[in-house]
């Protein structure tokens, strides 16, 4: 068979693995659209992968349905060693870096071909990523393979904050139930030390706070990982830092307040003061929401 793209190979392997582990001979597979949504790829990629499974005689198409004929064998799987990171991940890294560096701003339009050239990926991988990313409401599809970064209104900010508040409070509550000998407490102590070090040099290093911010909030939810919270928290974190970059007028003071709030939360957590840590986290999230509203309004005015 001719050399196929990496996404195709990974999709074939995921389908084979799902059939091998979860489906019995004689069962009917889910529809193309359902499979595409579950695997977060396009329906065209799913159809090509399913066609490959038909060639293996693993499934048989009858009308619009596909029935499982046999359980896959190991030789049917593609060898993925040496492929490197998925192309979609490569696109994502480039795309987010372009946004956070200011190359792509709210309201800007860009093409799939342009992004493919810049990320050194093909347009299929770019389209797969943009389709998945568009579900979060940050970009929207335009005619002729064009996309546009969106700006957000008060309603979007309110809804995003509700989800973030729910996730963060849940993560805090779960973290505080950790055993005293858990390594996560050691990580929290180290993170507190790093915060204090940055605070002492904040005038020169205030732009480094975003990395500490991500480490802090990620640590909270990693202690009791939840795949759904992890997926949505990545995009929540991105939205906050995406907007913070547009209004730089009070960036140093904003980071100063945030780092002090982080320190307050962590010190109370390490004292096992659950009520105090929860109140401090509540205040921190309220501050973050106010900052997001301010910078979201700024970006709307800048692109008007």
C-alpha positions in Angstrom: 0.0 0.0 0.0 1.3 3.5 -0.8 2.6 5.6 2.1 -0.4 7.2 3.9 -0.4 10.3 6.1 0.2 10.0 9.9 -3.3 10.9 10.9 -4.8 8.2 8.6 -2.5 5.6 10.2 -3.4 6.7 13.7 -7.1 6.7 12.9 -6.9 3.1 11.5 -5.1 1.9 14.6 -7.6 3.6 16.9 -10.5 2.0 15.0 -8.8 -1.5 15.1 -8.1 -1.1 18.8 -11.7 -0.1 19.5 -13.1 -3.0 17.6 -10.7 -5.4 19.2 -11.5 -4.2 22.7 -15.1 -3.2 22.7 -17.0 -4.7 19.7 -18.1 -8.3 19.0 -18.4 -10.1 15.7 -21.7 -9.3 14.1 -22.2 -6.0 15.7 -22.9 -2.9 13.7 -20.4 0.0 14.0 -21.5 3.5 14.9 -22.2 6.0 12.2 -19.3 7.9 10.5 -20.3 11.1 12.1 -20.4 9.6 15.6 -17.0 8.0 15.1 -15.6 11.2 13.8 -16.8 13.1 16.8 -15.4 10.5 19.2 -12.0 10.4 17.5 -12.0 14.2 16.9 -11.2 13.8 13.2 -13.2 14.6 10.0 -15.7 12.3 8.5 -13.5 12.0 5.4 -10.6 10.7 7.5 -13.0 8.2 9.2 -14.3 6.9 5.8 -10.8 6.4 4.5 -9.9 4.5 7.6 -13.0 2.4 7.5 -12.3 1.6 3.8 -8.9 0.3 5.0 -10.7 -2.0 7.5 -12.9 -3.3 4.7 -9.8 -4.2 2.8 -8.7 -6.2 5.8 -12.1 -7.9 5.9 -12.6 -6.7 9.4 -15.8 -5.0 8.5 -18.3 -5.2 5.7 -20.4 -2.4 4.4 -24.1 -3.1 3.8 -26.0 0.0 2.7 -25.2 2.7 5.2 -24.1 0.3 7.9 -20.8 -1.5 8.6 -20.9 -4.9 10.3 -17.9 -6.4 12.1 -16.8 -9.6 10.4 -13.8 -10.5 12.6 -11.6 -9.3 15.4 -8.5 -7.5 14.2 -5.1 -9.2 14.3 -1.9 -7.4 15.4 -0.4 -7.4 11.9 -3.2 -5.2 10.7 -1.9 -2.3 12.8 0.4 0.3 11.4 3.8 0.7 13.0 3.7 4.2 14.4 7.3 4.3 15.7 9.4 7.0 14.2 6.4 9.1 13.0 7.1 11.8 15.6 4.3 13.9 17.2 0.9 13.8 15.4 0.7 16.5 12.7 -2.4 17.9 14.4 -0.3 18.4 17.6 2.3 20.2 15.5 -0.4 22.4 14.0 -1.8 23.2 17.4 1.6 24.1 18.9 2.3 26.5 16.0 -1.3 28.0 16.0 -1.3 28.7 19.8 2.2 30.1 19.7 1.1 32.4 16.8 -1.8 33.7 18.8 0.1 34.2 22.1 2.9 36.0 20.3 0.4 38.4 18.7 0.8 37.1 15.1 -2.9 36.3 15.0 -5.2 38.7 16.8 -9.0 38.8 17.5 -10.8 39.5 14.3 -8.0 38.3 12.1 -8.7 36.0 9.2 -6.3 33.2 8.0 -6.4 30.4 5.5 -5.9 26.7 5.9 -3.2 26.8 3.3 -1.4 29.7 5.0 -1.4 27.8 8.3 -0.3 24.6 6.7 2.8 26.3 5.1 3.7 28.1 8.4 3.4 24.9 10.5 5.1 22.7 7.9 2.0 20.4 7.8 -0.5 19.4 5.1 -3.9 21.1 4.8 -5.7 17.9 5.9 -3.9 18.0 9.3 -4.7 21.7 9.6 -8.3 21.2 8.8 -8.6 18.4 11.3 -7.2 20.6 14.0 -9.3 23.7 13.1 -12.5 21.6 13.1 -11.8 20.3 16.6 -10.7 23.7 17.9 -13.8 25.4 16.5 -16.0 23.5 18.9 -14.8 25.8 21.7 -16.1 28.9 20.0 -12.8 30.6 19.6 -12.7 30.5 15.8 -15.3 30.4 13.1 -15.4 29.0 9.5 -15.5 31.4 6.6 -16.0 30.7 2.9 -13.1 29.3 0.7 -11.1 27.6 3.5 -10.9 30.8 5.5 -11.1 31.0 9.3 -11.5 34.0 11.7 -10.5 34.5 15.3 -13.5 35.6 17.4 -13.8 38.3 20.0 -15.9 37.5 23.1 -18.7 39.3 24.8 -19.9 39.4 28.4 -22.1 36.3 28.0 -19.1 34.3 26.8 -17.0 35.4 29.7 -19.8 34.6 32.2 -20.3 31.1 30.8 -16.6 30.4 30.7 -16.2 31.6 34.3 -19.0 29.3 35.5 -17.2 26.3 34.1 -13.8 27.3 35.4 -15.2 28.0 38.9 -16.8 24.5 39.0 -13.6 22.8 37.8 -11.3 24.7 40.1 -13.4 24.3 43.2 -13.7 20.6 42.5 -10.0 20.2 42.0 -9.2 22.1 45.2 -11.6 19.9 47.3 -10.0 16.8 45.9 -6.5 18.0 46.4 -7.1 18.7 50.1 -8.0 15.1 50.6 -4.5 13.8 49.6 -2.5 11.8 52.1 0.2 13.7 53.9 2.9 11.7 52.2 1.6 12.4 48.7 4.3 13.8 46.4 1.8 16.5 45.3 2.3 18.3 48.6 6.0 18.4 47.8 5.3 19.8 44.4 3.1 22.4 45.9 5.9 23.5 48.3 8.3 23.8 45.4 5.8 25.8 43.4 5.3 28.1 46.4 9.1 28.7 46.5 9.2 29.5 42.8 6.3 32.0 43.3 8.1 33.8 46.1 11.3 33.9 44.0 9.5 35.4 41.1 7.7 37.9 43.4 11.1 39.1 44.7 12.1 40.0 41.1 8.8 40.8 39.6 9.8 44.1 38.2 12.2 42.4 35.8 10.5 39.0 35.4 6.7 39.8 35.5 6.2 38.3 32.0 7.2 34.9 33.3 4.2 34.7 35.5 2.0 33.0 32.9 4.1 29.8 33.2 3.7 29.7 37.0 0.0 30.4 36.6 -0.4 27.4 34.3 1.7 25.2 36.7 -0.4 26.2 39.7 -3.8 25.5 38.2 -2.6 22.4 36.4 -1.2 21.0 39.6 -4.6 21.4 41.3 -6.4 19.2 38.8 -3.6 16.7 38.2 -3.7 15.4 41.7 -7.0 13.6 40.9 -7.0 13.6 37.1 -10.2 13.7 35.2 -9.9 13.5 31.4 -12.9 15.8 30.8 -11.7 18.5 33.2 -8.2 18.2 31.7 -9.4 18.7 28.2 -11.6 21.7 29.0 -9.1 23.2 31.4 -6.5 23.5 28.6 -8.8 25.6 26.5 -10.0 27.7 29.6 -6.4 28.5 30.4 -5.7 29.4 26.8 -8.7 31.8 26.6 -7.6 33.7 29.7 -4.0 34.1 28.6 -5.2 34.8 25.0 -7.0 37.8 26.1 -4.6 39.0 28.7 -2.0 39.7 26.0 -4.1 42.4 24.3 -4.2 44.9 27.2 -0.6 45.3 28.4 -1.2 48.6 30.2 -1.4 47.0 33.7 0.2 43.7 33.0 2.8 44.0 35.8 0.3 45.0 38.4 -2.1 42.3 37.3 0.6 39.7 37.6 1.6 41.1 41.0 -1.9 40.7 42.3 -2.3 37.2 40.9 1.0 36.0 42.3 0.2 37.3 45.7 -3.2 35.5 45.5 -1.5 32.3 44.4 0.9 32.5 47.4 -2.0 33.1 49.8 -3.9 30.1 48.5 -0.8 27.7 48.6 0.2 28.8 52.1 -3.3 28.0 53.4 -3.4 24.7 51.5 -0.1 23.7 53.1 -1.5 24.6 56.5 -4.4 22.2 55.6 -6.8 25.2 56.0 -9.4 24.0 53.6 -11.9 26.8 54.3 -9.3 29.5 54.1 -7.8 28.1 50.9 -11.3 27.8 49.3 -12.1 31.4 50.1 -8.8 32.6 48.8 -9.3 30.6 45.6 -12.8 32.1 45.2 -11.3 35.6 45.5 -8.6 34.7 42.9 -11.1 33.5 40.4 -13.2 36.6 40.8 -10.1 38.7 40.2 -9.3 36.7 37.1 -12.8 37.1 35.8 -12.7 40.9 36.2 -9.4 41.0 34.3 -10.8 38.9 31.6 -13.8 41.1 31.2 -11.6 44.2 31.0 -9.2 42.7 28.4 -12.1 41.2 26.4 -13.7 44.7 26.1 -10.3 46.1 25.1 -9.9 43.6 22.3 -13.4 44.3 21.0 -12.6 48.0 20.9 -9.3 47.4 19.2 -10.9 45.4 16.4 -14.0 47.6 16.0 
